[in-house]
Amino acid sequence: MHDLKFIRQQPEAFDAGLARRGLSPESVKILALDSAWRAVETQAQELQAERNAKSEQVGKIKRDGGNADAVMAEVTVLKEKLAGLETEAAMHQQALNGMLAVLPNMPANDVPDGEDEKDNKEIHKWGVPHDMAHAKDHADLGERLGLMDFETAAKLSGSRFVVLKGALARLERALGQFMLDNHTHEFGYTECSVPVLVGAHTAHGTGNLPKFEEDLFSVINGEIGKSLKLFLRNEMSENEFRNKFSDVNRQYLNEIHWLIPTAEIPLTNFVNDMIVSEEQLPMRLTALTPCFRSEAGAAGRDTKGMLRQHQFYKVEMVSIVAPEASESEHERMTNAAETILQKLDIPYRTMLLCTGDMGFASRKTYDIEAWLPGQQKYREISSCSNCGDFQARRMHARLRRMNAKGTEFVHTLNGSGLAVGRTLIAVMENYQQADGSILVPKVLQPYMGGIEKINVPTAR
């Protein structure tokens, strides 16, 4: 969410930030709504003061034994006018908040301008891509091993799912445990186990709602869930369903839960509507969770293999810090993610995303891309973002300094540490052998019970 005070004081700077994001100016519309809302609020406050004075007058007249009917009638009229103004103010505020809720964060000054990934800036590379002739991709390797089954997954759930078996399933689990151990032992993150179903207010806090509703999977419970089932079974008409759950019935939104696309959502919301003390920061949290994404708009992209799935595991890192610490924390978090790939000895490059390729809530993002021999290209395996106070404003998450009056908004950061499925792909492709077997990286062998190689089954 954006700072209205900043927009009032520097509308040109705000529009310039939107322009860097490829968006049209919005300050005039925002300030018009803001002005209308504040004008009605002022009228309501003046009316409330008049009403209070009249009410006191009624009390005085009654104490003096007089007839207060006329003044009481005036109080009733004022009450009705006040209710109308409060409704009008709420409408202006709702429109204003709705407009602000779908506008992305302002990019940091050092973020390069650009339209898409071709305008991203390479920061550095690590490792040398493996020189292997006729490298296979992970799908071919996994199916030859008999341990990666897309056909059964499609039968169970449809496209963009996979069933892993045996040593590959264990390797996926080993990667998650290895990542968590690294982040908790070496970088001081606190491991958390979090819900994968969250309410709308939680998804709104990180910026996933309302802008990206189509990218999320939802679970509908309660009365609306029962009625939806009746409707789908043709036991309730469309008109009956619409009338029962009209826009007026906002309470039914509480019956919708959202499957998390990343543990960033629950972890960041730990400080939702909270005031944290300076001594509590930095707050560093990590979690390994399943993640769920509809992949809306991804039709035809990465249809083969595990690169783009509806369900996958990811280790997430979240930091809550004081404003002056967010830039250094961003570098620290990115280093934590890079360390995983270094220990796995997987070549990668780190990219600074341009304004056109950056996520909605981010003011600055580093993408880490692992080398995949099967594709002969670098592919994203982690995204580490500094969101500044953007999410904190949406969550009303504040910091109180020692011996200071008032509060200020915290800064939030999030990063993949790493996407487990994509790391599994990188391990398979970088450690493949000519016969189709896969070596297990040394750092993972203790998590694999000492297994050093995943062998191709022998023909019978």
TIKELO-263495 format. One record per residue (C-alpha): residue number from 1; y, x, z. Coordinates in steps of 0.5 Angstrom, whole numbers, plus 2048, in hexadecimal, padded with zeros to 3 digits. Each point is the difference from the previous one (the first is absolute). Layout:
BEGIN
- tiro,north,east,up
- NUM,Y,X,Z .
...
***
This chain:
BEGIN
- tiro,north,east,up
- 1,800,800,800 .
- 2,807,802,7FE .
- 3,806,801,805 .
- 4,805,7FB,7FF .
- 5,805,804,803 .
- 6,7FF,806,7FB .
- 7,800,7FB,7FA .
- 8,807,7FD,803 .
- 9,803,806,801 .
- 10,7FD,804,7FA .
- 11,7FE,7FB,7FA .
- 12,801,805,7FB .
- 13,7FB,805,803 .
- 14,7FB,7FA,801 .
- 15,801,7FE,7F9 .
- 16,7FF,807,7FE .
- 17,7FA,801,804 .
- 18,7FD,7FA,7FC .
- 19,802,803,7FA .
- 20,7FC,806,801 .
- 21,7FA,7FB,801 .
- 22,801,7FD,7F9 .
- 23,803,7F9,803 .
- 24,806,7FD,7FF .
- 25,806,7FF,805 .
- 26,7FF,7FB,806 .
- 27,806,802,805 .
- 28,804,7FA,7FD .
- 29,7FB,7FB,801 .
- 30,7FE,803,807 .
- 31,807,800,802 .
- 32,801,7F9,7FE .
- 33,7FA,7FD,804 .
- 34,802,805,806 .
- 35,807,7FD,800 .
- 36,7FE,7F9,7FF .
- 37,7FB,801,806 .
- 38,805,803,804 .
- 39,806,7FB,7FF .
- 40,7FB,7FA,802 .
- 41,7FE,804,806 .
- 42,807,801,802 .
- 43,801,7F8,7FF .
- 44,7FA,7FF,804 .
- 45,803,804,806 .
- 46,806,7FD,800 .
- 47,7FD,7F9,800 .
- 48,7FC,802,806 .
- 49,806,802,804 .
- 50,803,7FA,7FE .
- 51,7FA,7FC,802 .
- 52,7FF,804,807 .
- 53,808,7FE,801 .
- 54,7FF,7F9,7FF .
- 55,7F9,800,804 .
- 56,804,803,806 .
- 57,806,7FB,7FF .
- 58,7FA,7FA,801 .
- 59,7FE,803,806 .
- 60,807,800,803 .
- 61,802,7F9,7FE .
- 62,7F9,7FE,803 .
- 63,802,804,806 .
- 64,807,7FD,801 .
- 65,7FD,7F9,7FF .
- 66,802,7FE,7F9 .
- 67,7FD,7FE,7F9 .
- 68,7FD,805,7FC .
- 69,7FD,7FC,7FA .
- 70,805,802,7FB .
- 71,800,808,802 .
- 72,7F8,7FF,800 .
- 73,800,7FD,7F9 .
- 74,804,806,7FE .
- 75,7FB,805,803 .
- 76,7FA,7FC,7FC .
- 77,804,801,7F9 .
- 78,801,807,802 .
- 79,7F9,801,801 .
- 80,7FE,7FD,7F9 .
- 81,805,804,7FD .
- 82,7FD,806,803 .
- 83,7F9,7FE,7FE .
- 84,802,800,7F9 .
- 85,804,807,800 .
- 86,7FA,803,804 .
- 87,7FB,7FD,7FA .
- 88,805,803,7FB .
- 89,801,807,803 .
- 90,7F8,800,800 .
- 91,800,7FF,7F9 .
- 92,805,805,7FE .
- 93,7FC,805,805 .
- 94,7F9,7FE,7FD .
- 95,803,801,7F9 .
- 96,803,807,802 .
- 97,7FA,802,803 .
- 98,7FC,7FE,7FA .
- 99,804,804,7FC .
- 100,800,806,804 .
- 101,7F8,800,801 .
- 102,7FF,801,7F9 .
- 103,804,806,7FF .
- 104,7FD,807,800 .
- 105,802,806,805 .
- 106,806,804,7FD .
- 107,7FD,807,7FE .
- 108,802,806,803 .
- 109,805,805,7FD .
- 110,7FB,805,7FE .
- 111,7FB,7FB,7FD .
- 112,801,801,7F8 .
- 113,802,7FB,7FC .
- 114,7FB,7FD,7FB .
- 115,7FC,7FA,7FD .
- 116,7F9,802,801 .
- 117,7FB,805,802 .
- 118,802,805,7FA .
- 119,806,801,804 .
- 120,7FD,802,806 .
- 121,801,807,802 .
- 122,7FB,805,802 .
- 123,801,804,807 .
- 124,7FA,804,800 .
- 125,7F9,801,7FE .
- 126,7FA,803,804 .
- 127,7F9,802,7FE .
- 128,7FE,802,7F9 .
- 129,7FC,7FA,7FC .
- 130,7F9,802,7FF .
- 131,7FE,802,7FA .
- 132,7FA,7FC,7FE .
- 133,7FD,7FF,7F9 .
- 134,7FE,7F8,7FF .
- 135,802,7FE,807 .
- 136,7FE,7F9,801 .
- 137,804,7FA,803 .
- 138,7FE,7FD,807 .
- 139,7FD,7FA,7FD .
- 140,7FB,804,7FC .
- 141,7FF,804,806 .
- 142,7FF,7FB,805 .
- 143,7FB,7FB,7FB .
- 144,7FC,806,7FE .
- 145,7FF,802,807 .
- 146,7FE,7F9,801 .
- 147,805,7FF,806 .
- 148,806,7FC,7FD .
- 149,7FE,7F9,7FE .
- 150,806,7FC,7FC .
- 151,7FB,7FB,7FD .
- 152,7FE,7FE,807 .
- 153,807,800,803 .
- 154,802,7FB,7FA .
- 155,7FA,7FC,801 .
- 156,802,7FF,808 .
- 157,808,800,7FF .
- 158,802,801,7F9 .
- 159,804,805,7FC .
- 160,803,806,804 .
- 161,7FB,801,805 .
- 162,7FB,805,801 .
- 163,7FA,801,805 .
- 164,7FE,807,802 .
- 165,7F9,802,803 .
- 166,7FD,806,803 .
- 167,803,806,800 .
- 168,807,7FE,7FD .
- 169,801,7FA,805 .
- 170,7FF,806,805 .
- 171,805,804,7FD .
- 172,805,7FB,7FF .
- 173,7FF,7FF,808 .
- 174,800,807,801 .
- 175,807,801,7FC .
- 176,803,7FB,805 .
- 177,7FE,803,806 .
- 178,802,807,7FE .
- 179,807,7FD,7FE .
- 180,801,7FD,807 .
- 181,7FE,806,804 .
- 182,805,804,7FC .
- 183,805,7FC,801 .
- 184,7FF,7FE,807 .
- 185,7FE,808,802 .
- 186,805,804,7FC .
- 187,806,7FB,7FF .
- 188,800,7FC,806 .
- 189,7FF,7F9,7FD .
- 190,7FD,7FB,805 .
- 191,7FA,7FC,7FD .
- 192,800,7F9,800 .
- 193,7FC,7FA,7FE .
- 194,804,7FA,7FD .
- 195,7FF,7F9,7FE .
- 196,7FF,800,7F8 .
- 197,803,7F9,800 .
- 198,807,7FF,802 .
- 199,805,7FA,800 .
- 200,806,7FF,7FB .
- 201,805,803,805 .
- 202,7FC,807,800 .
- 203,800,800,7F9 .
- 204,807,7FF,7FF .
- 205,802,805,805 .
- 206,7FD,806,7FB .
- 207,803,7FC,7FA .
- 208,7F9,7FE,7FD .
- 209,803,7F9,801 .
- 210,803,7FC,7FC .
- 211,801,805,7FB .
- 212,7F9,802,7FF .
- 213,7FC,7F9,801 .
- 214,7FC,800,7FA .
- 215,7FD,807,802 .
- 216,7FD,7FE,806 .
- 217,7FA,7FC,802 .
- 218,801,7FA,805 .
- 219,7FB,7FD,804 .
- 220,802,7F8,802 .
- 221,7FE,7FD,806 .
- 222,801,7FA,805 .
- 223,802,7F9,7FD .
- 224,803,803,7F9 .
- 225,7F9,804,7FF .
- 226,7FC,7F9,801 .
- 227,805,7FC,7FC .
- 228,7FF,806,7FA .
- 229,7F8,7FF,801 .
- 230,801,7F9,7FF .
- 231,805,800,7FA .
- 232,7FB,805,7FD .
- 233,7FA,7FC,801 .
- 234,804,7FA,7FD .
- 235,800,7FC,806 .
- 236,808,801,801 .
- 237,805,7FE,7FA .
- 238,805,805,7FE .
- 239,806,7FC,802 .
- 240,7FC,7FF,807 .
- 241,800,807,801 .
- 242,807,802,7FD .
- 243,803,7FA,805 .
- 244,7FC,803,806 .
- 245,802,807,7FF .
- 246,807,7FF,7FD .
- 247,806,805,801 .
- 248,802,7FD,807 .
- 249,7F9,802,803 .
- 250,802,807,801 .
- 251,7FB,800,806 .
- 252,7FA,800,7FC .
- 253,802,807,7FE .
- 254,7FE,803,806 .
- 255,7F9,7FE,7FE .
- 256,800,805,7FA .
- 257,7FE,807,802 .
- 258,800,806,7FB .
- 259,7FB,805,7FF .
- 260,803,807,800 .
- 261,801,804,7FA .
- 262,801,806,805 .
- 263,800,801,807 .
- 264,808,802,800 .
- 265,801,7F8,801 .
- 266,7FD,800,807 .
- 267,802,807,802 .
- 268,807,7FF,7FE .
- 269,800,7FA,804 .
- 270,7FE,802,806 .
- 271,808,801,802 .
- 272,802,7F9,7FD .
- 273,805,7FD,804 .
- 274,800,806,805 .
- 275,805,804,803 .
- 276,7FD,807,801 .
- 277,803,806,804 .
- 278,801,807,7FD .
- 279,7FB,803,805 .
- 280,7FA,7FB,7FC .
- 281,802,804,7F9 .
- 282,7FD,802,7FC .
- 283,7FB,7FB,800 .
- 284,7FA,802,7FB .
- 285,7FB,7FC,7FE .
- 286,7F9,800,7FC .
- 287,7FB,7FB,7FE .
- 288,7FA,800,7FB .
- 289,7FF,7F9,7FD .
- 290,7FE,7FC,7FA .
- 291,806,7FE,7FC .
- 292,800,7FA,7FB .
- 293,804,7FF,7FA .
- 294,800,7FB,7FA .
- 295,803,805,7FB .
- 296,804,7FB,7FD .
- 297,803,803,7FA .
- 298,7FB,806,7FF .
- 299,7FC,7FC,7FB .
- 300,7FC,805,7FB .
- 301,802,806,805 .
- 302,7FB,805,803 .
- 303,7FA,7FA,7FE .
- 304,7FB,805,801 .
- 305,7FD,803,806 .
- 306,804,800,807 .
- 307,807,802,7FF .
- 308,803,7F9,800 .
- 309,7FC,7FB,805 .
- 310,801,7FA,804 .
- 311,7FD,803,806 .
- 312,800,807,802 .
- 313,801,804,806 .
- 314,806,804,802 .
- 315,803,805,806 .
- 316,807,7FE,801 .
- 317,805,804,804 .
- 318,806,7FC,803 .
- 319,806,804,804 .
- 320,806,7FC,804 .
- 321,805,805,801 .
- 322,808,801,801 .
- 323,804,800,7FA .
- 324,802,807,800 .
- 325,7F8,802,800 .
- 326,7FE,7FC,7FA .
- 327,801,805,7FB .
- 328,7FC,806,804 .
- 329,7FB,7FB,802 .
- 330,7FF,7FE,7F8 .
- 331,7FF,807,7FF .
- 332,7FB,801,806 .
- 333,7FC,7F9,7FE .
- 334,7FF,803,7F8 .
- 335,7FE,806,803 .
- 336,7FA,7FD,804 .
- 337,7FE,7FC,7FA .
- 338,800,807,7FC .
- 339,7FC,803,805 .
- 340,7FA,7FC,7FF .
- 341,800,802,7F9 .
- 342,801,807,801 .
- 343,7FA,800,805 .
- 344,7FC,7FC,7FB .
- 345,802,805,7FB .
- 346,802,7FB,7FB .
- 347,806,802,7FB .
- 348,806,7FC,801 .
- 349,807,7FF,7FE .
- 350,806,7FD,804 .
- 351,805,7FC,7FC .
- 352,807,7FD,802 .
- 353,800,7F9,7FE .
- 354,806,7FE,7FC .
- 355,804,7F9,801 .
- 356,7FC,7FC,7FB .
- 357,7F9,802,803 .
- 358,802,800,807 .
- 359,7FD,7FA,805 .
- 360,804,7FA,802 .
- 361,801,802,807 .
- 362,801,808,7FF .
- 363,806,804,800 .
- 364,7FC,806,7FE .
- 365,7F9,801,7FE .
- 366,7FB,806,7FF .
- 367,7FA,7FE,7FC .
- 368,7FA,805,800 .
- 369,7FC,800,7FA .
- 370,7F9,803,800 .
- 371,7FD,804,7FA .
- 372,7FA,7FC,7FD .
- 373,7FC,804,7FB .
- 374,7FC,7FA,7FD .
- 375,807,7FD,7FE .
- 376,803,807,7FF .
- 377,807,7FE,804 .
- 378,803,7FF,806 .
- 379,7FF,7F9,804 .
- 380,804,7FD,806 .
- 381,7FC,801,806 .
- 382,806,7FF,805 .
- 383,807,7FD,801 .
- 384,804,803,806 .
- 385,807,7FC,800 .
- 386,806,800,805 .
- 387,802,7F9,800 .
- 388,807,802,805 .
- 389,802,7FA,804 .
- 390,7FE,7FB,7FA .
- 391,7FA,7FD,803 .
- 392,802,801,807 .
- 393,806,7FB,7FF .
- 394,7FB,7FB,7FD .
- 395,7FC,801,807 .
- 396,806,800,804 .
- 397,7FD,807,803 .
- 398,805,804,804 .
- 399,801,806,804 .
- 400,804,801,806 .
- 401,802,807,802 .
- 402,801,803,807 .
- 403,807,7FE,803 .
- 404,802,7FD,7FA .
- 405,803,7F9,7FF .
- 406,7FD,7FB,7FB .
- 407,7FA,801,7FB .
- 408,7FF,803,7F9 .
- 409,7FA,7FF,7FB .
- 410,7FA,805,800 .
- 411,7FE,803,7FA .
- 412,7F9,7FE,7FD .
- 413,7FB,805,7FB .
- 414,7F9,7FE,7FE .
- 415,7FB,804,7FC .
- 416,7F9,800,7FD .
- 417,7FC,806,804 .
- 418,7FC,7FE,7FB .
- 419,7FE,7FB,7FC .
- 420,7F8,801,801 .
- 421,7FD,7FD,7FA .
- 422,805,804,7FB .
- 423,7FE,806,805 .
- 424,7F9,7FF,7FF .
- 425,801,800,7F8 .
- 426,804,806,801 .
- 427,7FA,804,804 .
- 428,7FB,7FD,7FB .
- 429,803,802,7FA .
- 430,802,807,802 .
- 431,7FA,802,804 .
- 432,7FB,7FD,7FA .
- 433,7FB,805,7FD .
- 434,7FD,801,7F9 .
- 435,7FA,7FC,802 .
- 436,804,7FA,803 .
- 437,7FF,802,807 .
- 438,806,800,805 .
- 439,801,806,805 .
- 440,803,7FD,807 .
- 441,806,804,802 .
- 442,7FF,804,806 .
- 443,805,7FD,804 .
- 444,7FC,7F9,7FF .
- 445,7F9,803,801 .
- 446,800,7FF,808 .
- 447,802,7F9,7FF .
- 448,7FA,7FF,7FB .
- 449,7FB,803,804 .
- 450,800,806,7FD .
- 451,7FE,7FE,7F9 .
- 452,803,805,7FB .
- 453,7FF,7FC,7FA .
- 454,7FF,7F9,7FD .
- 455,7FA,801,7FB .
- 456,7FE,7FC,7FA .
- 457,7FA,7FC,801 .
- 458,7FA,803,7FC .
- 459,7FC,7FC,7FB .
- 460,7FA,7FD,802 .
***
